[in-house]
């Protein structure tokens, strides 16, 4: 079965950095696009970044462009989100996601909390 396990969240001061990781299993990671989403309290879940299977194309939400970088290591079945210059408005639960076209299902990890506060 598809499993996505995030890690790397925590408490960081404004201006700081964190790197999130998501280890995937149960599907062919190297041929799958991967995404990071986030959900802040009282807000809808939003797409933060997406990366294609071969890392050829990346896309970012306007609010994080220039500060966040999505990358992947297909040998380790892992996708990363490097977050720099963090702001209080980046506080949210961050989720790893993949969409399987074979069964038209979207899969989510359990989420990792990121809190940006002084």
C-alpha positions in Angstrom: 0.0 0.0 0.0 1.0 3.6 -0.6 2.7 5.2 2.4 4.1 8.7 2.8 6.0 9.5 6.0 7.0 13.1 6.7 9.6 14.4 9.1 11.6 17.4 9.9 9.0 19.8 11.3 9.5 21.8 14.4 9.7 25.2 16.1 11.9 27.8 14.4 12.3 31.5 14.8 11.4 34.0 12.0 14.1 34.1 9.4 15.2 30.5 10.2 15.3 27.4 8.1 13.9 23.9 8.1 14.1 20.9 5.8 11.2 18.6 5.5 11.5 15.0 4.2 8.9 12.6 2.9 9.8 8.9 2.5 7.5 7.1 0.1 6.8 3.4 -0.4 4.2 1.2 -2.0 4.5 2.6 -5.5 7.0 3.5 -8.2 8.4 6.7 -6.8 10.8 7.4 -9.6 7.9 7.8 -12.1 5.6 9.8 -9.9 5.1 13.5 -9.4 5.2 14.7 -5.8 3.8 17.6 -4.0 4.0 19.4 -0.6 0.8 21.0 0.7 0.1 22.9 4.0 -2.8 23.7 6.1 -2.9 26.5 8.7 -5.5 26.6 11.5 -8.8 27.8 10.1 -7.6 27.8 6.5 -8.0 25.4 3.6 -5.2 23.1 2.5 -3.0 24.8 -0.1 -0.4 23.6 -2.6 3.1 24.7 -1.7 5.3 23.1 -4.3 5.3 20.3 -6.9 8.1 18.4 -8.6 7.9 16.1 -11.6 9.2 12.6 -11.6 12.5 13.4 -13.2 12.9 16.8 -11.3 12.6 18.5 -14.7 9.9 20.9 -13.6 9.1 22.5 -10.3 6.3 24.8 -9.4 5.7 26.9 -6.3 3.0 28.9 -4.6 3.6 32.6 -5.0 3.9 33.0 -1.3 6.9 30.7 -1.0 8.7 31.3 -4.3 12.3 32.3 -3.8 12.3 31.0 -0.2 11.3 27.3 -0.5 12.9 24.6 -2.7 11.5 21.2 -3.5 13.8 18.4 -4.6 13.9 14.6 -4.7 16.2 11.7 -4.5 14.8 8.8 -6.5 17.4 6.4 -5.1 16.1 7.1 -1.6 12.4 7.4 -2.5 12.4 10.7 -0.8 11.1 14.2 -1.6 12.4 17.2 0.3 11.2 20.8 1.0 13.9 23.2 2.0 12.4 26.2 3.7 14.4 29.3 4.2 13.6 32.8 5.5 10.6 31.4 7.3 7.8 33.7 8.3 5.1 33.4 10.9 2.6 32.9 8.1 4.4 29.7 7.1 3.1 28.1 10.3 1.0 25.1 9.3 0.9 21.4 9.1 2.8 20.3 6.0 1.7 17.3 4.0 3.4 15.2 1.4 1.1 14.1 -1.5 1.1 12.0 -4.6 -1.7 11.4 -7.1 -1.9 7.9 -8.7 -3.5 8.1 -12.1 -3.8 4.3 -12.2 -6.7 4.5 -9.7 -7.4 8.3 -9.7 -6.5 8.5 -6.0 -4.6 11.1 -4.0 -2.5 9.9 -1.2 -1.4 11.9 1.9 1.1 11.5 4.6 0.2 12.1 8.3 1.7 15.7 8.2 4.4 17.4 10.1 3.9 20.6 12.2 6.0 23.7 11.3 5.7 26.6 13.8 7.5 29.8 13.1 7.6 32.0 16.2 9.9 34.0 18.3 
